[in-house]
Amino acid sequence: MERLESLDLTKNQLSGIIPPSLTTMSFLSYLNLSSNNLSGRIPSGTQLQSFDASAYASNRDLCGLPLPKKCLGDEAAQDPQTGDKYGEGNIQEHENSHEHLWLYASIALGFIVGFWGVCGSLILKSSWRHAYFGYLERVGDWLCITKAVSMAKLLETWRLCATKKIFSPGNFYK
């Protein structure tokens, strides 16, 4: 039934909730559940909210998007001009804004704790500061010495190759 494209259950005296298994029907392009005795919330986060409210008409105990009737626990107010929740018409946008707020707050908190955990300890503890910068200086010296030794070895290898004429053009064509 996952590939079902059309479902019309109008005037069948169905009662109870809309089964959550309807949310797995990703190919459903037409749905009509009007004039039944369905109740409860229309399953959210699926394409069931994309159908017109008339698909759920005459189910007096049915609530949730896309119906104008709010379910118990829905605290969002309707926009008086458009009738859409939050002015833009999408409850997921509102939920995502809370998720973004938490994301940004946790990033800021992580930066503050991380930055001041390192820099604050270096500022307050002079022995740690001297040890840290001494370590950085030794690493820098080691990198410079390693680079100089590698360059000297490379130049010596080139000099030896040039004196023995290993790379002369005639050696490649023989």
C-alpha positions in Angstrom: 0.0 0.0 0.0 3.0 2.3 0.2 2.7 3.0 -3.6 -1.0 3.9 -3.4 -1.7 7.1 -5.3 -5.4 7.8 -4.5 -7.6 7.0 -1.4 -11.2 8.1 -1.1 -13.0 6.9 2.1 -15.8 9.4 2.0 -19.0 8.7 4.0 -17.9 5.3 5.4 -18.8 6.0 9.0 -15.2 5.4 10.0 -14.4 6.2 13.6 -11.2 6.5 15.7 -7.9 8.1 14.8 -6.2 8.4 11.5 -3.8 5.4 11.5 -0.1 6.5 11.6 0.6 3.9 8.9 -0.9 6.4 6.4 2.2 8.5 6.8 4.2 5.9 4.9 2.2 6.4 1.7 4.7 8.7 0.0 3.0 8.4 -3.5 -0.4 9.5 -2.2 -1.6 12.4 -4.3 -5.3 12.4 -3.5 -6.9 11.8 -0.2 -10.5 12.2 1.0 -11.6 11.2 4.5 -14.5 13.6 4.8 -17.9 12.8 6.3 -16.7 10.2 8.8 -16.4 10.1 12.6 -12.7 10.4 12.8 -11.1 12.0 15.9 -7.8 13.0 17.3 -4.8 14.8 15.7 -4.0 14.4 12.0 -0.5 12.8 12.0 2.1 15.5 11.7 5.4 15.8 9.8 4.0 14.0 6.8 2.3 14.8 3.5 -1.1 14.5 5.3 -0.9 18.2 6.1 -0.4 19.1 2.4 -4.0 18.0 1.4 -6.8 20.6 1.4 -8.8 20.9 4.6 -11.9 19.7 2.6 -10.3 16.2 2.6 -11.0 16.0 6.3 -14.3 17.9 6.4 -17.3 16.7 8.5 -15.1 14.9 11.1 -16.0 17.1 14.0 -13.5 15.6 16.5 -10.5 15.8 14.1 -8.0 18.5 14.7 -4.5 19.7 13.6 -3.1 21.0 10.3 -4.5 21.6 7.7 -7.8 22.1 9.7 -8.4 25.4 11.4 -9.4 23.5 14.6 -6.4 23.3 17.0 -5.7 20.2 19.0 -5.4 20.3 22.8 -1.8 21.5 23.5 -1.5 23.6 20.4 -0.5 26.9 21.7 0.2 28.7 18.4 -2.0 31.6 17.5 -3.5 32.1 14.1 -2.4 35.0 12.0 -5.6 37.1 11.6 -4.8 38.2 8.0 -3.9 34.9 6.4 -5.2 32.3 8.9 -1.8 30.7 8.9 0.0 29.8 12.0 3.0 32.1 12.7 2.2 34.3 9.8 4.0 32.2 7.2 1.9 29.2 7.4 4.3 26.4 8.5 4.6 25.0 12.0 7.8 23.3 11.1 9.4 26.7 10.5 8.5 27.7 14.0 9.9 24.5 15.4 13.1 24.9 13.4 13.5 28.4 14.8 13.6 27.0 18.3 16.1 24.4 17.1 18.3 27.1 15.5 18.1 29.1 18.7 19.4 26.1 20.7 22.1 25.4 18.1 23.4 29.0 18.2 23.2 29.2 22.0 25.2 25.9 22.3 27.8 27.1 19.8 28.2 30.4 21.7 28.5 28.6 25.0 31.0 26.1 23.6 33.1 28.9 22.2 33.0 30.9 25.4 33.9 27.9 27.6 36.6 26.7 25.2 38.2 30.1 24.6 38.2 31.2 28.2 39.1 27.8 29.4 42.4 27.9 27.4 43.1 31.7 27.3 41.8 32.4 30.8 44.0 29.7 32.3 47.0 31.1 30.4 46.3 34.6 31.6 45.8 33.7 35.2 48.5 31.1 35.6 51.9 32.5 34.6 53.7 29.1 35.0 51.3 27.6 32.5 51.7 30.5 30.2 55.6 30.2 30.2 55.4 26.5 29.7 52.9 26.8 26.8 54.8 29.5 24.9 58.1 27.7 25.6 56.6 24.6 24.0 55.4 26.6 21.0 58.9 28.1 20.6 60.5 24.6 20.7 58.1 23.3 18.1 58.9 26.3 15.9 62.6 25.7 16.3 62.2 22.0 15.5 60.3 22.9 12.3 62.9 25.3 11.2 65.8 22.9 11.8 63.9 20.0 10.1 63.3 22.2 7.1 66.9 23.4 6.9 68.2 19.8 7.2 65.8 18.5 4.6 66.7 21.3 2.2 70.5 20.6 2.7 69.9 16.9 2.0 68.0 17.7 -1.1 70.6 20.2 -2.4 73.4 17.7 -1.7 71.4 15.0 -3.6 71.0 17.4 -6.6 74.6 18.4 -6.5 75.7 14.7 -6.5 73.3 13.9 -9.4 74.6 16.9 -11.4 78.3 16.0 -10.9 77.7 12.3 -11.9 75.4 13.5 -14.8 72.7 11.0 -13.8 70.0 13.2 -15.2 71.7 14.2 -18.4 69.3 14.0 -21.4 71.4 11.3 -23.1 70.8 8.8 -20.3 67.1 8.8 -20.9 67.2 7.9 -24.6 69.7 5.0 -24.4 
